[in-house]
Amino acid sequence: MEKVVTAILGGGQGARLWPLTRDRAKPAVPVGGKFRLIDIPISGSLHAGIHRIYVLTQFNSATLHRHIAQTYRFDSFRDGYVNILAAEQNLASTDWYQGTADAVRKNLGRLGYQGTTDVLVLSGDQLYAINLREFVNRHRERQADLSIAVKPVHRSEAKNLGIMRVEENGRIVEFVEKPQDEEVLDRLALDGPALARLGFDAEPGSLLASMGMYVFKTGILHEVLDGTDATDFGREVIPGAIHSHAVFAYGYHGYWRDIGTIRAFHQANLELARPLPPLNLYDPDYPIFTHPRFLPGTKVNRCTIHRSVLCEGGIVSGERISDSIIGIRTVVREGSIIERCVLMGLSSYRTTDEVPRAVAVGIGRNCVIRDAIVDTNARIGDGCRLINERGIEEEDGDGYHIRGGIIVIPRGAEIPPGTTV
């Protein structure tokens, strides 16, 4: 694994996750109460023994820089690092990253030195617990030029993903990025015996989708990118490579969620609060690494709590919390009800305001908040009802946004006492 480099794609502006990406890069968005999205692929790489990791990003990277600098510090006896590769102007290019393939091409010189034999390309906006060591080893056993992690998906999901046809030996012979034609979907759909031959226990009619995770031989990565103007792996690089190179599918059987939208992000977080969550954050052999914070345990003064995760450093005095993620340093005051919410908490117990604010940080007294995401350092006044009582799917209001029916209170926003949404 010391000959493998990981390149994590930080994504573009993260428009589908706005306003969570208003002030931060997509990989820096908090998830699960105490982690950041970037912690998922970095932790997977470190568990696999891959210690040379690059994060490719270009939007709002200050928070991401700070998190990585505070979290991933290697000792002087290990040849490892986690480096940010932000889009930059140089003599070869004055453009920003134009897509996934373009981002990797502009950094080939950094990714391919020091005897690197394979480049592992991961996404920075997914939740999963894939064994990356096994992924790389299977790639090498097959002597593949390119390996793609794949998973069966329902037909309703297929139009937003890269879908492929695979031979019995695992070689990919057809790849269609986000197919919209029903005839194409019919052709690529798999029956029960075909799924069984590929080792999947999935519903007949499922389709094999790319998870956006790749292993390239370093030389092959240069071949398919150097001298081209391809900007995207799924649309351009992979469909061309399957005709000229040995491209294989690596079947993944575990948990995987693409959380590129507010609704998907909200749902994936709430799944972590289930009695048996689909992503096991309690596995002692596979911890998710993040910034160590030296905080006291959450103090519960009076509250009924069901199926929720409470992270450290909070002060909870509410009436009821259910099916929710309560982030670090979260304050929930007396009489408040929190249902199906993601509260990201506070970045500090102290505020830096020169003038005292009328609304304190955290959740005020006697509030009802349901199906919402409350970003870091937000202030919710007493008696607020954030329940989307009109059933709105999309709306921008004063201090709040609704996306996919989920209320989002942006970072640092202030909701006056008595507000109803």
N, C-alpha and C positions, 0 to 999 in steps of 0.2 A: 504493500500500500504506500510505501514511501516514494514510489514512482508515479503516484496519482496526484493530480491537482483537481480541486473542486472549484467550479465557477458557478456562483449563485446569481441568477438573473433577478435583479431587483424590480423589474417592471418599469412602466412609464409613469405617467402622472397619477395613475390609480384613480381615474375618474369614476369608476363604478363603486369605489369605496369612499368617495367624497361624502361628507366632510371629514372623515377620519384621516384622510390623507391631505387635508388642507395645509397642515403645518409640519408634516413628517412624510418621509418616504414610506412606501407600502411595506417594506420589510420591517419597519420600526413600529408598526401598529401593535398595540398591546393585545394579547390573546390569553385566555385562560386565567385571567386575574393577575398574574405576576410575570408572564413571559412576554416576549416579542416574537412576531412571526419569523424573524431571521434566526431565532434560537433553534427552530425545528431542523432546517437543513444543516446548520453548523453542528448541532449535537449529533445528528446522524453521521456526518463526516468524521467527527472525532471518535465516535464509537467504532467506526470502521477502521480506525488507525490512519485516516487521511488528515494530515496536520498542515497542509498548505492549501489555504482557502481564500478565494477572492470573491468579493461581492460587487457586482456591476450595477451601478445606479447612476441617476442623473438629476433627480428631483428632490428638493428638500432633504438633503442628506445630513444635515447637522446633527439631528437627533440620533440618526443611525450611527454616525461617527462616534458620538459620545458613548452610546450603549456598547459598541464593540470595543472601544478603548477601555471602558471600565470593566468589561466582562471577560474578554479573552486575552489573558496575559500568559504567555508561555515562558517557562524558565529558560535559562541560558544553556541548558544541556539538551534541549530539544530543538530540532530544526523545523519549527512550526510558526505559523502566523495566520491571522485573519486580516486581510487588507481590503480597503475600499478602492474600487477602480471607478471613479466618477468620470463621466464624459468630460473630455478636455480637448482643447485646441492644440494641435502640434503641426509640424511641417507636412505631415502626411494627410491630415484631415482637420477641417475646421467645423465639422458638423457634429450635432448631438447624435446619440445612438438612434438609429432609425428602426430598430427591431431587434429580436433576440439574436439572430445570426450576425447582424451588423455589430452588435455590442461585443460578441465574442471575437469577430474578425479583427476589430480594432485593438484587441488585447492579446492577439496570438503570440506576440513576442514575449509577453510576461507569462502566459500560460504554458508555453512549451519549452522553457529552459530548464537547466539542472537535471537533465536525463529523464524528463517526464515521458512516460510511455502511454499513459491514458489520461484523458480529460473527462471528468464527471461534471455534467451540466445539470443543475437543479433549479427548480423554481422557488422564488422567495415568498409566494403567497398561497401555499398549500399546507394542509395538516396531514401528517402521515407518520408511520413508524417503520419504514422500509429498512431492511438489512442491506446497507450499501456495500458492505464487504462481499456479501453473497452475490449481489448484482454485478460487481466488477469481476469477481472470480468466474461467474457463469459466462460473462462476455469473453474472458480470456480462454476458457475451456473450449468454446465454440470457434475460437480464432475469428471472431466477428470484427468487422471494420467499425460497425456502429451497432449498439444495442439500445433498445427503447423499452422502458418499463411500461407495461400495458395492464389494463384491467377491464373486465366486462362491464358495460353500462347499459341502462335501459334505453330504448329507442328515443324516449323523450329528451334524454340528455345528449344524444349523439350529435345533434346539429350544432352544438357549441364546442365540439372536440375534434381532434384528428382521429379518423377511423381507418382501420386497416384490415386487409385479408392476409392470413398467415398460413403457411404450409404446415404439415404435421411435424416437421423437424424444427419449427419455430421461425423459419425464414419468412420475412415480410415480402410479399410479392405485389401488394397494392396499398397505396396510402392516399386518403382523400381528406383534406383539411376542411372541417366544418361542413359536411355534405348537407345540402338543402333539398336535393332531388330525392323524392320518395323511391324512385326506381334504383338509385344508387344505394340507399339504405336497405332496400330489399335484397340487393345482390350481396351486400356485406354482412347481413344478419346471419347468425349462426344457429343451427338447430342443436338439440340436446347432445347427440353423439359427437358432433364437431367440438362442442364445448368440453365434453368429457375427454376427448383425445388430447386437447390442449391443457387438460388438468384443472378445468374450472367447473365449479358447481354453481351454475348460474341459470337463470330463467331462459328457456328457449326463445330465440328471437333477439337475444342480447347481441351487442356489437362490441368488438375489441377497440378500446380507446387508448390513445397515448396519454400518459400521465405527465408529459412534459419533462421527463427525466431521461437523460441520455448518457451513454459512455462511448466516447470516440477514441480510437487509436489516434495518438497525437498527429502522426503523419497524415492520416486520412482527414482529420479536421482541417489541416492546411490545404489538402487537395480540394475539398469541397467548398472552401471559403476563399482562398487566395485567388485574386484576379477575377472575382465575380462581384456582382452588385446585389446579390441575394440579401434580403433584409430579415427574413423570417425562416426558422427551421421548419415549421409545419407546412407552410404554403409552398416553399421553394426548395430548400435543401434536401429534406427527406424524400419527397416524391422523385427527385432526380437521382438521389443516391441509391435507391433500391434497384435501379436498373444497371448500375455500374459497380456496386460494392456489396459486400456481404452484410446485410442489415437484418438483425434478428430481434425478436420480441422476447422480453423477460416478463413472464407472468407473475403478477403480484396479487396475493390473496388476502392482504390485510386491509386496514383502515386507510382511506384516502378521501380527502375533501378539498375541492377547489373552492376557496372562499373569496372569490373576486368581487362579490356583490354584498351589499349591506344585509340583505335577507339571509344569504348563505353564511355570512360571517356571524350573524346573530344566532342562527340555528346551530352552527358548529360549536359555538361557545356553550350554548345551553346543553348540548349533548354531553359535554364534559361534566355536567352536574348530575347526570343520571346515576342511579345506584350502581349500575354496571356500565360505565362509559365505554363507547366503542374505541376510543383512544385511551389506553391505560397509562395515565401519568404516575401511577404508583408502582411501576415495575422497577425493582431495585437494580436490575441489570441494564436498564435503558433509561436513566434519568435525563430530563431535558435541562440543559445548562442555561443559566441566565445570570444577570447581574446580582451578586450577593448583597443583600440588604440586611443590616443589623437592626431588626425591628422587633418589638415585643409581640406576643400573640394578640390576636384580636380579642377585645374586651366586649362581652355581651352583657349589657345591663338588664335588659328585659326585652325578649323577642322570641316569637315562635318561628322556628326555622325548619323548612322542608326542602329536601333534595337540592341543596345549594352548596357552593364552594365559597368559603370565607378565607381570604388570604390574610397574611400577617399585618399587624399594625393598625387594624381598624377599631372603631368605637361604635358599637351598634346598640341603639336604644329603641328601635322601631317596634311596631306592632306585630308585623309578620313579614317574613322573607321566604319566597318559594321559587324553585326552579330558576335560580339566578346565580350569576358569578359576581362575587363581591371582591373587588380588587384591593390592592395594598393601600393602607391608610384611609380606607373609606369611612366616612362619618354618616351614619343614618340616625336621625334624631327621633324623639318620642312620637309615637302614634303613627308612624309612616308605614305604608304597605308597599312592598316591592314584589312584583310578579313577572317572571320571564324577562328578566333584565340583565344587562351586562353593565355593571358599574366599574369604571376603570380606576376610580380612587383619586388620590392626591400624589403629586410629585414631592411634596414636602409638608410637614406639619405647620411650618411658618409660611406666611404670605409676605410678599414684598411690596404690597400697596403702601404708598406714602399716606394716603387718606383712607380711613376705615370705610369699608363698603357696607351698604345696608343689608346685603344678603351674604351670609357666611358661606364658606366653601362646604361642599357636601350636600346632603339631602336634609331639607328643613323638617319642621314638625308637621304631623298630620297630612302628609302627602300621600297620594296614590299614584304609583308609576307602574305601567304595565307595557310589555312588549317594546322595550326601549333600550337604547345604548346611551349611557351618560359618559362622555369622554372625560379625560383627566382635568382636574381642577375646576370642574363646572360647579355652579352655584344654583341650587334649586330652592326657591323661597318657601316659606311656610304655607301650607294649605294648597299646594299646586296639585292639579289632577292631569297627569300626562298619560292619557289612555287612548288617544286617537278615537274619540267617541263618534266621530263622523265617518270612520272607516275609510279615510283618505289613503290612497296608494302613493301619491307623489305630491309634495308641497314644500315650499320654502316659506317659513314664517319668521317672526321676530325672535331670534335666539334659538330656533329649532329648525329641523328639516325632517321630512318624512320620506323615506325611500323603501319601496316594497312593503308599505304598511307599517314599517318599523320607525318609531320616533328616534331621532338622533339629536342629542344635545352636544354641540361641538366643544372642543377643548377650550376651557376658560370662559364659556358662555354663562350668562346670568339670566335666570328666569324669575321675574318678579313674583312676590307672594300672591297667592290666589289665582294664578294663571291656570286656565283649562285649555288643553289641546285635545 
